Amino acid sequence: MMMVENYMFDAWNQLLHGVKAGEVPFLKAHGVPIFEYLEQHPEDLQLFGESMTSVSGTENPAIAAGYKFSALRTLVDVAGGHGSLLATILKANPKLRGVLFEQPSVIARAGKDQHVTAKGIAGRCMLESGDFFESVPKGGDAYIMKYILHDWDDERSVKILANCRAAMNENGKVLVVDNVISPGNDPGWGKLLDINMLIIGGRERTKNEFAAIFRDAGLKLTRVVPTKCPLSIVEGVQARRPGRENRGVETQSVGMFGPPWSPSVDLCRKELLHGGDGQSSRNGSLPVLPQFVRNRSNLRLTRTKK
Ligand SMILES: C[S@@+](CC[C@H](N)C(=O)[O-])C[C@H]1O[C@@H](n2cnc3c(N)ncnc32)[C@H](O)[C@@H]1O
C-alpha cells in the first residue's frame, strides 16, 4: 500500500531529476525526508505502520524461526514499528524479554496494537520512544532492526549501528534483517526494492557492503543467516578493541566509531580501513594528514613518541 500512495508517486516523478542531479527524489518532491513527512501527515503515518505490519505478517514467522533467540535474555527491536515482529519472537520464546523502540508517535500507536498487547506478551514487552540517531535503549543482548538500514545512506546507517554498539551488553549482537543482494544479475525482490529505496534516499546492500558499514561502526559481521522468506539476518558483534600492536606510539582517538569528525578525516579513515595508503585519494583531493595507523577495529590519530 505505502509504495503506491500519492506521496510516493510524487517522489517517483522526481526519479530522473534524482539520477541526473544526485539528489534524493523524495526530498525534491516534498522538501523533507520521508519519516518527517509521515510525522506531518498522521493518516499516512497510520497507513504506513499498518502496511508494514501487514507485509511483516508473512515474514515474521520465518525470522522468528531463523535464529536462536532463546539464547538471549533481552532483545531490543530498533524501530520495530507497531511491534508485530517482536511479539512473534516473544511468543515463540517465553523466557525472552523485549524492548520495542520507536519514534514517540509510533510508540503511541504500538501501545494499542493487538500483537503487543496479546496475552503472555504484554508483561515481557517494554515500550520505549526516542530517536535512533541520538541513542537506543541500553542493556540489550541483541538489537534487531528489520527494514531499517535500507531506509538510510551509509553515513546514517553507521550512526544507527554505532548507537546500538554503544548501548549493547558485553558480547551483545546486532541483527540486521534486510535483503542481502546477491552478486550478478539474477533477478531478486531486493533488487527491485532497491529502486524504491533510491527514491527515499536509502539502499539495499550486498554482504560486503554490510561488512563495510559494520566495520565503520566498530562492529564485525559474523554471519549472514538466510530465512525462509527473502530477508536474511545479518549478525554482527563488537569488533575487537585495538590490541597491543600500538605500543610505542602515543595515540589520541579521533572519534569513537562515529561522527563527528571532519570529512577529510572520515575520507582518510575509509581509505585506510578499506585498503588505501592514506596519502592520496581516488580523486587526489585528500590532504596528507598526520600519520595514521591502521588497526583491526578503529582508526586512531597517532604521534610517534620523541
Ligand atoms: C520501514 S519501517 C520498518 C518498521 C518495522 N521494523 C517493520 O519491519 O515493520 C521504518 C521505521 O523506522 C522508524 N524510524 C524512522 N526514523 C526513526 C528515528 N529517527 N528513530 C526511531 N525510529 C525511526 C519509523 O517510524 C518506521 O516505523
The ligand as an SDF file (V2000), in Angstrom:
LIG
                    3D

 27 29  0  0  0  0  0  0  0  0999 V2000
   10.3710    0.7120    7.1340 C   0  0  0  0  0  0  0  0  0  0  0  0
    9.7560    0.9430    8.7590 S   0  0  0  0  0  0  0  0  0  0  0  0
   10.1560   -0.6030    9.4960 C   0  0  0  0  0  0  0  0  0  0  0  0
    9.3240   -0.9050   10.7000 C   0  0  0  0  0  0  0  0  0  0  0  0
    9.4900   -2.3280   11.2770 C   0  0  0  0  0  0  0  0  0  0  0  0
   10.8530   -2.5820   11.6580 N   0  0  0  0  0  0  0  0  0  0  0  0
    8.9820   -3.3610   10.3200 C   0  0  0  0  0  0  0  0  0  0  0  0
    9.7720   -4.0880    9.7180 O   0  0  0  0  0  0  0  0  0  0  0  0
    7.7700   -3.4440   10.1500 O   0  0  0  0  0  0  0  0  0  0  0  0
   10.9400    2.0580    9.4230 C   0  0  0  0  0  0  0  0  0  0  0  0
   10.6290    2.5120   10.8390 C   0  0  0  0  0  0  0  0  0  0  0  0
   11.6820    3.3790   11.2840 O   0  0  0  0  0  0  0  0  0  0  0  0
   11.1220    4.2860   12.2120 C   0  0  0  0  0  0  0  0  0  0  0  0
   12.0230    5.4430   12.3450 N   0  0  0  0  0  0  0  0  0  0  0  0
   12.3390    6.3440   11.3870 C   0  0  0  0  0  0  0  0  0  0  0  0
   13.1860    7.2700   11.8710 N   0  0  0  0  0  0  0  0  0  0  0  0
   13.4020    6.9450   13.1790 C   0  0  0  0  0  0  0  0  0  0  0  0
   14.1980    7.5290   14.2100 C   0  0  0  0  0  0  0  0  0  0  0  0
   14.9340    8.6310   13.9840 N   0  0  0  0  0  0  0  0  0  0  0  0
   14.2370    6.9350   15.4320 N   0  0  0  0  0  0  0  0  0  0  0  0
   13.4800    5.8140   15.6600 C   0  0  0  0  0  0  0  0  0  0  0  0
   12.7120    5.2190   14.7060 N   0  0  0  0  0  0  0  0  0  0  0  0
   12.6680    5.7810   13.4850 C   0  0  0  0  0  0  0  0  0  0  0  0
    9.7860    4.6440   11.5620 C   0  0  0  0  0  0  0  0  0  0  0  0
    8.8710    5.1600   12.4970 O   0  0  0  0  0  0  0  0  0  0  0  0
    9.3610    3.3130   10.9590 C   0  0  0  0  0  0  0  0  0  0  0  0
    8.4590    2.6220   11.7820 O   0  0  0  0  0  0  0  0  0  0  0  0
  1  2  1  0
  2  3  1  0
  2 10  1  0
  3  4  1  0
  4  5  1  0
  5  6  1  0
  5  7  1  0
  7  8  2  0
  7  9  1  0
 10 11  1  0
 11 12  1  0
 11 26  1  0
 12 13  1  0
 13 14  1  0
 13 24  1  0
 14 15  1  0
 14 23  1  0
 15 16  2  0
 16 17  1  0
 17 18  1  0
 17 23  2  0
 18 19  1  0
 18 20  2  0
 20 21  1  0
 21 22  2  0
 22 23  1  0
 24 25  1  0
 24 26  1  0
 26 27  1  0
M  CHG  2   2   1   9  -1
M  END
$$$$
